[in-house]
Structure formats: C-alpha cells, structure tokens
Amino acid sequence: MRSVQVQRTFLYTGVWMSCMELSLRRLRTLREVARQGGVNAAAATLHFSPSAVSQQLEALSTEVGAPVLERVGRGVRLTEVGRVLTEHAEILLAAEQRACAAVEGARRSLTAHLTVGVFPAAGAGLVPAVIDDLRTRRPGITLSSAEADVEDVVADVRHGHLDLALLLDYPDAPEPWKDDLAVVPLGQDSIDLAAPTGTAYGPGTDLEELADEDWILSGADTYWGRAVRTACRRAGFEPRVRHRVDSSATALAMVAAGLGITLVSELGRIFCPPTGVVVVPLARPLSRRILITHLPHTGERPSVRAVLDAFARAAAAQGLTDVRTPGGSQDERP
C-alpha cells in the first residue's frame, strides 16, 4: 500500500514537473479519449483521423515518459499515468483560459479576434447585427463566424476550434447539452406554418389539420427534422415528406412554388421569398430556444462578455422573446 502511495505521489509530482513541456492540444485529445471511451469516438468529435489521435497520444506518452493508454481486447483504456494526467489536464486547460482572461483584462485597450459557430438562420439573422454592434461599442474586437451543424459545434467549442457557438433547444426534442460548457439563453424563436400564398389556412390553424398535406422538411437525422416530426407525432400524425430538403431557403422556395408546406421560425423568415409564401401562426404556438455556449472560464474574458452582450441585444432587436442578460441568467451552467 505504501509503495502504491509513493508511486502515485511520484506520478503527480512528475506530471507537474513536466507541465511546461506538455502540449495543451495533446492534453485536449487525451481528455476527449477519456470522455468518449476510445480513440475512434474521440477522433470523430475532434474531426481528426484515428491515426492522428493515436500519434498525438504517442507523443504525449513520450513527453511524460510512460504510456497513457493500454490495449484491452480490441479497445483501449487509460493507464494509471493517463488517468492521473487526465485529471490534471482539466486543471491545466482551465488555467490556460483563466490566464487568457487575465491578460486580456490587463490590457489598456480591448483587442481580440473571436470565432462563433452559427446555424444558417442565426448567421443571416443575428451575426450582421452583432458585428455592427461590436464595431460601434467594441471596435477592437473582430468577430468571425463559421457555419456548422448544431450537433458539431459543441465539440468544436470544447476543443478550442470555436470561441462561442449558437445552439438550439426544442421542447419537443430536447438535447442534453453537456454540463462542461456554459450555456446562455438568448431568447425564444417562434415557429409557424409556411404555406403557399392563397392557402386556406389562417391564424389559429391546428397542427393536426396539416396531416394530409405534402411536407417539405429536412431529414430525420437533423435536429430540425427530428423536432418537427416529434411535434407532428404529438399532434397525431406522421408528416408525409414529399421533398427532403436541409436548406431553409430551398424549402421556402419550394413552398412558394406550391410544392407543399413547411414550418418556419422567426429567424428563418429571413429566407422567405418576396412572394409566394404566407406565414400562418399556429393555434398552439411552437417555439425553440436560441442559446449561446462557450467554455466556462472563457466567460471571464472581457471580449467574450462583450460578444455575449452583443448577441443579447441583437436577439432582443430581432424580436426574440424571453431574453435574459448573459451574465445573470439562471439557466447558465458552469
């Protein structure tokens, strides 16, 4: 028992003595392998090849002087060194973010370049207003955007590929966003019927009245597609999807051409053609929450706080309801 304790103390000391030589990128990779339970799953979330992940872990093993993984059957698991290093990786990566926040706060002038992951409707409906806001209020902050699937941006934020990302939360198809991220609600985005001009449907239409219509909808493997199908099933029917389309602009163009109906969010209305589409409020309103996420400790950075505030103002200006102040939201998770 004493030898185990001595060995553990040596391992901890060895890890800390080597910290200045450790690659934070490789530590992030090790942490993801630990979270996902294997190299292949970690590679998928990191957008790396399995061989690239393996190479990073081999290099990390060389840095610490001992293997961080060991084979078990057809899989792998953390060695004792790997487990200890993973524990310290959380501390080191959090310290990196705190250091960045402290340095940024110490500057006399706030300058930063941040990247936010967006889904299409937010990219068109919110990002231009946010950039205009920052140019006026915080000219030293440059904001870039990267369009990505909502399912992918969480991993991109976690691994430092993005500073922030916009998420969606549908009451009919909630997603269990991970508790290791800060998630801030920006507002409620109402969802209505989009039908061809001249439709017989008017305000107060029940969703179940649309059971016999041809639908234009994204696939069931998409977040939007799952949410709409779930809402329809709760109304007692399976939507008859005639046209599977992932692009909101394409779907609404098809509606304008009389090919069917779809649902459209308040933000998504920006893609409506100038003619041919009428938006009809439903009797029992549907909605989704617009959220923005970032790593917990990056919230201490003045630049990140400034971007959060700018998105809150843009959401309010867009008419999204239930807007909360990012710093004071009870729904924000550390």
Secondary structure, 3 states (H helix, E strand, C coil): CHHHHHHHHHHHHHHHHCHHHCCHHHHHHHHHHHHHCCHHHHHHHHCCCHHHHHHHHHHHHHHHCCCCEEEECCEEEECHHHHHHHHHHHHHHHHHHHHHHHHHHHCCCCCEEEEEEECHHHHHHCHHHHHHHHHHHCCCEEEEEEECCHHHHHHHHHCCCCCEEEEEEECCECCCCCCCCEEEEEEEEEEEEEEECCCCCCCCECHHHHCCCEEEECCCCCHHHHHHHHHHHHCCCCCEEEEECCCHHHHHHHHHCCCCEEEEECHHHHHCCCCCEEEECECCCEEEEEEEEECHHHHHCHHHHHHHHHHHHHHHHCCCECCCCHHHCCCCCC
